[in-house]
Amino acid sequence: MTGQPNSTRETFTWGHAALRVEFVTGVDGTLRMTGPARPGETAATPVDPTALLPLVEVTALGHGSGWSGQRFLDGAPGSRLRYRGHRSAGAGGWHRLTVELHDPLSGLTAEVRFSSPDGVAVLRGEVRLVNEGTEPLVVQSVSSLLLGGLPSPDVLDVHRARNDWLAECRWYRDPLRETVVGLNHRAHEHDSRAALVLAGRGSWPSDGHLPMGGLTDRATGRALLWQIESAAGWRWDAGERAGTAYLALNGPTDAEHQWRERLAPGEEFTTVGAAVAVGPDFEDALGELTAYRRAIRRPHPDHTALPVVFNDYMNTLMGDPTTERLLPLVDAAAEAGAEYFCIDSGWYDDHAKGWWDSVGEWRPSERRFPDGGIRAVLDHIRSRGMVPGLWLEPEVVGVRSPVATSLPPEAFFRRDGVRITEHGRHQLDLRHPAARAHLDATVDRIVGDWGVGYLKLDYNISVAPGTQGEGDTSPGGGLLGHTRAHLAWLNAVLDRFPGLVVENCASGGMRMDGASLAVAQLQSTSDQQDPLYYPPIAASAPTAVPPEQGAVWAYPQPGFTPEEISFTLGSALLGRIHLSGHLDHMTPDQLALVQQAVATYKRLRGDLPGAVPFWPLGLPGWTDAWIALGLRPGGGSVAAAGGTTYLSLWRRDAEGARTLSVPHLTGVEARVEILHPPAPSGRARWRAERAELTVELPAAPSCLLLALTPTPRETASGAR
């Protein structure tokens, strides 16, 4: 389908069975959009056409506020970027629409690219800029997706997720009007200049906040939920225009991230992607976003196999592995049921001063592995039926590493000709062929020669605002270029080694962004070491990452009571188990508890790749006494399909009983089974007519993993 502009006002609709977007061209030639919406949805009140936004906003040096005609504030009538035509297509389960806009004065062309997976209520946007003029342009910002004509800020709540080291995925909500102040429009000609702005910082894209957000209508519950797919800088803002709310989603900008892009005639730039899900409520919109994340990521057998990984680091070897320490731990992990065994940091350390500022060469320590080297340990892992893995921090080079002097200066992050040093490390710039060749040789040796099948790729420094090497207009532009080169390198590694499993980590969850999640198979959710603080992270992690990708630590110890072992293991059972702990020092009874939890996980893991998360007690607060995470089958009626709903519940304090609402099972008789722990002290009872589950846990801390399976109506519905 194609369209061309004409002298009359043009309208067209695009979408599919789950999504509808409408476009209208005004007499000024500016194309605007309403939506996204689900087919059949109607706005509560008609949208004022002046509230709608152009499809893209561009700001550039020497061009004032840019080609949108306004920063949503000055009431300018239109956009310099005029509609030139559109085309749509569909293939591979995706629907795509490209709208072409052009500014004849400067020669700038903007291709606004929309896409959506079939049957998923998510709209993705990105913009390709091409300088078709005769003079260079220096772009300071360009939106990935703009939405206008949303309900008034008076009725909207805004959702954000704080994301800090050891305290990830902490969602909170506020009335949008608390930030976007209302004005008396009879006294003022303009909308409020107030806007809620949230931006990423440094080279950790999820440091401070997740690159996400949401808006919900307090009257109807209708929700928009979004993510910005940038492994570098990002910004979103929500404000008011003509009495309605707007939403602008951007990658890095000049104001927040020192990002600029110089486009000589004929040159082009494409923004990061941004995606918005729409649903009747927040949880439904999150379910759509989860389906979208599964559709956009790189296919890999790990997404359905979900093997159990043992990692020797957390609360165990803590970066100090040796042959002597590893061999009994390997044996115990195999006995517990692990299928992968990852040797974490320290395996390369031959330095008396420690390894932090000497990393980068990635050669095994002879001191730590004296008899047969590290390959003897890897062989032992394989002999116990597990796939060996290793930890790498590929982008960094310690200041004491030989690699710091063997690679050319241009292979590293630099500012004003000076190599950047951050916490005793330099940062590789993977746009440089020498940096990439160094890492390719490393991976080819470790994976190709040694037979390693799992790489945990960590990143423990944050560099702001980035690098400005040869050809970079700005440090923020250099950072974005590097992150794109890093993901391209990782894709090439997976092309060479398609069975390799890659975990994305940055001091836990500091790089939990949509661009990285679309390439890596697993995502580290946290470095949290206290099992009492992990439940709110584990329960909220599915807001940022599909359950089958979210790696959650489970580190039982021989000094724990049976209840503490069960509590620690329980946090990981609706995600990806990252088993750790001194299993080799456990008694047979203690190890049996670990074996039973791993067996339970293997029993249910086949249901995780299609499951949709929900929160019967709401998204958890950091200090909540009771926390609950549910996973329900995706698509169709649960009762008709007979699929199982899973519920993890944690009691950390307070009273010993809670009643939870499970509305998708309203009127459905269900068998309630306690899957974990194996000898529970708690009990649960299901009331189908109320869709309520009452759970009793007499002690704290404690947890339960429950399965609710629809049954014929005459079947009993209690569990003990």
Beta strands, then each sheet from edge to edge (+ up, - down):
strand 1: 2-3
strand 2: 11-16
strand 3: 19-25
strand 4: 31-37
strand 5: 58-60
strand 6: 82-91
strand 7: 94-102
strand 8: 108-117
strand 9: 122-131
strand 10: 137-150
strand 11: 156-164
strand 12: 167-175
strand 13: 196-199
strand 14: 208-209
strand 15: 212-217
strand 16: 223-229
strand 17: 235-241
strand 18: 244-250
strand 19: 261-263
strand 20: 268-270
strand 21: 273-279
strand 22: 309-311
strand 23: 340-343
strand 24: 387-392
strand 25: 396-398
strand 26: 414-415
strand 27: 418-419
strand 28: 425-427
strand 29: 454-457
strand 30: 501-504
strand 31: 522-524
strand 32: 550-554
strand 33: 576-579
strand 34: 611-614
strand 35: 626-633
strand 36: 645-651
strand 37: 657-661
strand 38: 670-676
strand 39: 683-687
strand 40: 692-696
strand 41: 702-710
strand 42: 718-719
sheet 1: 1+ 6- 7+ 8- 9+ 20-
sheet 2: 1+ 6- 7+ 8- 9+ 21- 16+ 15- 11+ 12-
sheet 3: 1+ 6- 7+ 8- 9+ 21- 16+ 15- 11+ 14-
sheet 4: 2+ 3- 4+
sheet 5: 5+ 10- 18+ 17- 13+
sheet 6: 5+ 10- 19+
sheet 7: 22+ 23+ 24+ 29+ 30+ 31+ 32+ 33+ 22+
sheet 8: 25+ 28-
sheet 9: 26+ 27-
sheet 10: 34+ 35- 36+ 41- 38+
sheet 11: 37+ 40- 39+ 42-
end
